[in-house]
Amino acid sequence: MQAYRASLLRFDAAGQPIFDEDGLLLVGPDAAGRQRVQDAGAFASVSARHPDAVVTHWPGRIIAPGFVDMHIHFPQTDIIGAPSEGLLPWLENYTFPAESRFAEPAHAAEVAEVFFDELLRNGVTTSLTFATSHPASVQAFFEAAQHRSLRMITGKVLQDRHSPDGVRDETEQSLIDTESLIRRWHGVDRLGYAITPRFAPTSTDAQLRGAGELATKYPDTWIHSHVAENKDEVKWARELFPGARSYLDVYQGFGLMRERAVYAHCIHFDDDDRRLMRATGTAAAVSPTSNLFLGSGFFDFEGADRIGCAYGLASDVGGGTSFSPFSTMLAAYYVGREGQTKPGVSIAPSQLWWRHTGAAARALGLEGVIGNLQPGCEADFLVLDPKATPMLARKTARAESLEELLFAMIVLGDDRLVERTVISQASGT
């Protein structure tokens, strides 16, 4: 057993914050040797239940759950901030040329190391991640994640049309490669596989149908794609799939909507789309820095909450402009203002935090595993220093409530706020 004393942030089943100014987190191995939260709460109560625990004290610090990034592209690490007039030109001019290099195993391995360094430096302990159409990119990602004992999800991108040489794949081989990678990596240690059509316009009917068949054959895998990000993209999808009610309905027609299916963006939706998301257990990955950067539009938080469809926050690097969850949460606050119909705070700071931790875990089908610090959760957590910078120290010292404290860290925080990132490891690793 290991015990850590500091202020402690976690969430209840309704997503409401629980904050102990003087808290204690008790971590120990489960039957398989994986480190999990054994107890958590106020120091006086938890320490009384475990009088023999050796306590590591971090005064002035906050222990919080590791962040969960619901949508990010590891091969786009080096194209953050590439200027473009919009999504489709950005893909053509920057994304596809960069991704074509991931056929080279050495390049994929080198970028994977940089990618994980950045995630952990910024406090992200799990991500649902795009690789490229090259199996080498998936191999490199999983090998690096396994070496670091991380809980990570990725998959080979499927794109057999409307894509340039270097990233376009071949229909039958792409599905063979996908199944081979599922069998090799899915469920190994803390790794999970996502069946990953890039987006409907870059896959033929045959490829989408094959992806849906694999999703049925392997129901505990994830499905990961994009939908309704950009108006030009929506128009293109309508032209390519005239029989579908909407862009989202294309995926439903191919059996690609179910629990553990996650679609990035979901901006240009109507209520029927939201009801379809809710009915199928499909979740949205909301990527506000990317949407603002590429001028794609604004996610309708109120619409999602009104209908009751699941969603969580995502950086969408490299369309997104930062690996930092604090940047993502602040951008979500701005976007929430855009669609706000009632006066007051657009999205409560604690709810922004929840959407990047426990709610994201729930949307991924991993509630009770990651994204929280309740007993039973894997022990992925952060040690935050609310005095990491002069302005943070000044502002957090004046916080009169938990919401003010969390918002100060959202607005002023960056990687300097994350003093350390602790990863749950199996005994002997």
HELIX and SHEET records of a PDB file:
HELIX    1   1 PHE A   43  ARG A   49  1                                   7    
HELIX    2   2 PHE A   74  ILE A   79  5                                   6    
HELIX    3   3 LEU A   87  TRP A   90  1                                   4    
HELIX    4   4 LEU A   91  THR A   95  3                                   5    
HELIX    5   5 PHE A   96  SER A  100  1                                   5    
HELIX    6   6 ARG A  101  ALA A  103  5                                   3    
HELIX    7   7 PRO A  105  ARG A  121  1                                  17    
HELIX    8   8 PRO A  135  HIS A  147  1                                  13    
HELIX    9   9 THR A  171  TRP A  185  1                                  15    
HELIX   10  10 ALA A  200  THR A  202  5                                   3    
HELIX   11  11 ASP A  205  LYS A  217  1                                  13    
HELIX   12  12 LYS A  231  LEU A  240  1                                  10    
HELIX   13  13 TYR A  247  GLY A  253  1                                   7    
HELIX   14  14 ASP A  271  THR A  280  1                                  10    
HELIX   15  15 PRO A  288  LEU A  294  1                                   7    
HELIX   16  16 PHE A  301  ILE A  307  1                                   7    
HELIX   17  17 PRO A  325  GLU A  338  1                                  14    
HELIX   18  18 PRO A  349  ARG A  355  1                                   7    
HELIX   19  19 GLY A  358  ALA A  363  1                                   6    
HELIX   20  20 PRO A  390  ALA A  397  1                                   8    
HELIX   21  21 LEU A  402  LEU A  412  1                                  11    
HELIX   22  22 ASP A  415  LEU A  417  5                                   3    
SHEET    1   A 6 GLN A  35  ALA A  42  0                                        
SHEET    2   A 6 PRO A  17  PRO A  29 -1                                        
SHEET    3   A 6 GLN A   2  PHE A  11 -1                                        
SHEET    4   A 6 VAL A  55  PRO A  65  1                                        
SHEET    5   A 6 PHE A 381  LEU A 384 -1                                        
SHEET    6   A 6 VAL A 418  VAL A 422 -1                                        
SHEET    1   B 5 PHE A  67  HIS A  73  0                                        
SHEET    2   B 5 VAL A 124  PHE A 130  1                                        
SHEET    3   B 5 MET A 152  GLY A 155  1                                        
SHEET    4   B 5 LEU A 191  PRO A 197  1                                        
SHEET    5   B 5 VAL A 157  LEU A 158  1                                        
SHEET    1   C 8 PHE A  67  HIS A  73  0                                        
SHEET    2   C 8 VAL A 124  PHE A 130  1                                        
SHEET    3   C 8 MET A 152  GLY A 155  1                                        
SHEET    4   C 8 LEU A 191  PRO A 197  1                                        
SHEET    5   C 8 TRP A 222  VAL A 227  1                                        
SHEET    6   C 8 ALA A 261  HIS A 265  1                                        
SHEET    7   C 8 ALA A 283  VAL A 286  1                                        
SHEET    8   C 8 ALA A 310  LEU A 313  1                                        
END                                                                             
